[in-house]
């Protein structure tokens, strides 16, 4: 069950939980965007928006935690499957998300390499990753930057008195998060499927 010091541990349950949470996150973002488009962003930001945004924030925190746990496991598993010379360690693969500047590009490279190593563990450097991974990361970064800007404006002006530009930025961020969450769910599902398929073959 191990390759060197790495032990393969099935991450199917964690992957399924991550995918479900990503779908929920995407659904809440789509609901927010759809409602804002239907009634106008300035009308959407009413008395109940604070509770709705809090619910979304809690879901996003839970999603981030589960995805990072899965990312660590998936990173360790490709090493158990025989992938050599992987960048850093599984722990560092998670840590990149919290290191300023490095968190702008290293998480993408980590996920890209995990995909490649999951597809072909013994010769992963020659494998090609789908463009969807780069698209996901660009959407993720863009949505995150816009989200921070909107949050700071909300804290300064409040929900009801935020300028129109902030309302439309929030709408744009919601639409970006829908796409980013769905793409990440697709990545998690496919990486998990490739690893589950590769594991029995790597035993023999």
C-alpha positions as CSV (number, residue, x, y, z in Angstrom):
1,X,0.0,0.0,0.0
2,X,3.0,2.3,-0.2
3,X,5.6,3.6,-2.5
4,X,8.7,4.5,-0.5
5,X,7.5,6.5,2.6
6,X,4.2,7.4,1.0
7,X,1.1,5.4,1.7
8,X,-1.9,5.4,-0.6
9,X,-5.1,6.3,1.3
10,X,-8.4,6.4,-0.5
11,X,-9.7,9.9,-0.7
12,X,-13.0,9.1,-2.3
13,X,-15.1,10.2,0.6
14,X,-13.2,13.5,1.0
15,X,-13.4,14.1,-2.8
16,X,-17.2,13.5,-2.8
17,X,-17.7,15.9,0.1
18,X,-15.6,18.5,-1.6
19,X,-17.6,18.2,-4.8
20,X,-20.9,18.5,-3.0
21,X,-19.7,21.6,-1.1
22,X,-18.4,23.1,-4.3
23,X,-21.8,22.5,-6.0
24,X,-23.6,24.1,-3.0
25,X,-21.2,27.1,-3.2
26,X,-21.8,27.5,-6.9
27,X,-25.6,27.2,-6.3
28,X,-25.6,30.0,-3.7
29,X,-23.5,32.2,-5.9
30,X,-25.8,31.5,-8.9
31,X,-28.8,32.3,-6.7
32,X,-27.3,35.6,-5.6
33,X,-26.4,36.6,-9.1
34,X,-29.7,35.5,-10.6
35,X,-31.7,37.4,-7.9
36,X,-29.6,40.5,-8.3
37,X,-30.0,40.4,-12.1
38,X,-33.8,39.9,-11.8
39,X,-34.5,42.7,-9.3
40,X,-31.4,44.8,-9.7
41,X,-28.3,44.7,-7.4
42,X,-29.4,47.8,-5.5
43,X,-32.7,46.0,-4.5
44,X,-31.0,42.7,-3.7
45,X,-28.9,44.3,-1.0
46,X,-31.7,44.5,1.5
47,X,-32.2,43.7,5.1
48,X,-31.7,39.9,4.7
49,X,-28.5,40.1,2.6
50,X,-26.3,40.0,5.7
51,X,-27.6,36.6,6.8
52,X,-27.4,35.3,3.3
53,X,-23.8,36.4,2.9
54,X,-22.9,34.9,6.2
55,X,-24.4,31.6,5.1
56,X,-22.3,31.8,1.9
57,X,-19.2,32.7,3.9
58,X,-19.6,29.7,6.2
59,X,-20.1,27.4,3.2
60,X,-17.0,28.8,1.6
61,X,-14.9,28.2,4.7
62,X,-16.1,24.6,5.0
63,X,-15.5,24.1,1.3
64,X,-12.0,25.5,1.5
65,X,-11.1,23.3,4.5
66,X,-12.4,20.1,2.8
67,X,-10.7,20.9,-0.6
68,X,-7.4,21.6,1.1
69,X,-7.6,18.3,3.0
70,X,-8.4,16.5,-0.2
71,X,-5.5,18.3,-1.9
72,X,-3.1,17.1,0.7
73,X,-4.3,13.5,0.3
74,X,-4.3,13.6,-3.5
75,X,-0.7,15.0,-3.4
76,X,0.5,12.3,-1.1
77,X,-1.3,9.6,-3.1
78,X,0.4,10.4,-6.4
79,X,3.7,9.9,-4.6
80,X,2.5,6.5,-3.3
81,X,1.5,5.7,-6.9
82,X,5.1,6.2,-8.0
83,X,5.4,9.8,-9.0
84,X,8.9,11.0,-8.4
85,X,10.4,14.5,-8.2
86,X,7.1,16.2,-7.3
87,X,7.5,19.8,-6.2
88,X,7.7,20.4,-2.5
89,X,5.6,18.3,-0.2
90,X,1.9,17.6,0.3
91,X,2.0,20.0,3.3
92,X,3.7,22.7,1.2
93,X,1.1,22.2,-1.5
94,X,-1.5,23.3,1.0
95,X,0.8,26.0,2.5
96,X,1.2,27.8,-0.9
97,X,-2.4,29.1,-0.6
98,X,-1.4,31.1,2.5
99,X,2.0,32.5,1.4
100,X,1.8,36.0,-0.1
101,X,2.8,36.3,-3.8
102,X,3.5,32.6,-4.0
103,X,-0.3,32.1,-3.6
104,X,-0.8,33.8,-6.9
105,X,0.7,31.0,-9.0
106,X,2.0,28.1,-6.9
107,X,-1.4,26.5,-6.0
108,X,-2.1,26.3,-9.8
109,X,1.2,24.6,-10.4
110,X,0.5,22.2,-7.5
111,X,-2.9,21.2,-8.9
112,X,-1.6,21.0,-12.4
113,X,1.2,18.6,-11.3
114,X,-1.2,16.5,-9.3
115,X,-3.4,16.1,-12.3
116,X,-0.4,15.1,-14.5
117,X,0.9,12.6,-11.9
118,X,-2.6,11.1,-11.4
119,X,-2.9,10.5,-15.1
120,X,0.5,8.9,-15.5
121,X,2.4,8.5,-12.2
122,X,5.6,6.9,-13.6
123,X,6.1,9.5,-16.4
124,X,4.1,12.5,-15.2
125,X,6.4,15.2,-16.4
126,X,5.7,14.3,-20.0
127,X,1.9,14.4,-19.4
128,X,-0.2,17.4,-20.4
129,X,-2.7,19.0,-18.0
130,X,-6.0,20.3,-19.4
131,X,-6.4,24.1,-20.0
132,X,-9.4,23.9,-17.6
133,X,-7.0,24.0,-14.7
134,X,-5.5,27.3,-15.8
135,X,-8.9,28.7,-16.5
136,X,-10.1,27.6,-13.1
137,X,-7.1,29.3,-11.4
138,X,-7.5,32.6,-13.3
139,X,-11.2,32.7,-12.4
140,X,-10.4,31.8,-8.8
141,X,-7.8,34.6,-8.5
142,X,-10.0,37.2,-10.3
143,X,-13.1,36.3,-8.2
144,X,-11.0,36.5,-5.0
145,X,-9.6,39.9,-5.8
146,X,-13.0,41.3,-6.7
147,X,-14.4,39.7,-3.5
148,X,-11.8,41.4,-1.3
149,X,-12.5,44.8,-3.0
150,X,-16.3,44.4,-2.5
151,X,-15.8,43.3,1.1
152,X,-13.8,46.4,2.0
153,X,-16.4,48.6,0.4
154,X,-19.2,46.8,2.3
155,X,-17.3,47.3,5.6
156,X,-16.9,51.0,4.8
157,X,-20.3,51.9,3.5
158,X,-22.6,49.1,4.7
159,X,-24.8,46.9,2.5
160,X,-27.5,49.4,1.9
161,X,-25.4,52.5,1.1
162,X,-22.6,50.9,-0.9
163,X,-22.0,52.7,-4.3
164,X,-23.5,51.2,-7.4
165,X,-20.1,50.1,-8.7
166,X,-19.7,47.8,-5.7
167,X,-23.0,46.2,-6.3
168,X,-22.1,45.4,-9.9
169,X,-18.7,44.2,-8.8
170,X,-20.4,41.9,-6.3
171,X,-22.6,40.5,-9.1
172,X,-19.6,39.9,-11.3
173,X,-17.8,38.2,-8.5
174,X,-20.7,35.9,-8.0
175,X,-20.8,34.8,-11.6
176,X,-17.0,34.2,-11.6
177,X,-17.4,32.0,-8.5
178,X,-20.0,29.9,-10.1
179,X,-17.7,29.0,-13.0
180,X,-14.7,28.6,-10.7
181,X,-16.5,26.3,-8.3
182,X,-17.9,24.1,-11.0
183,X,-14.5,23.8,-12.7
184,X,-12.8,22.9,-9.4
185,X,-15.5,20.2,-8.8
186,X,-14.7,18.8,-12.2
187,X,-11.0,18.8,-11.4
188,X,-11.5,17.0,-8.1
189,X,-13.8,14.4,-9.6
190,X,-11.4,13.6,-12.4
191,X,-8.2,13.5,-10.3
192,X,-9.9,11.2,-7.8
193,X,-11.1,8.9,-10.6
194,X,-7.7,8.7,-12.2
195,X,-6.0,7.9,-8.8
196,X,-8.6,5.3,-7.9
197,X,-8.0,3.7,-11.3
198,X,-4.2,3.8,-11.1
199,X,-3.9,2.4,-7.6
200,X,-4.7,-1.3,-8.3
201,X,-2.4,-1.3,-11.3
202,X,0.5,0.2,-9.2
203,X,0.3,-2.7,-6.7
204,X,1.5,-5.3,-9.3
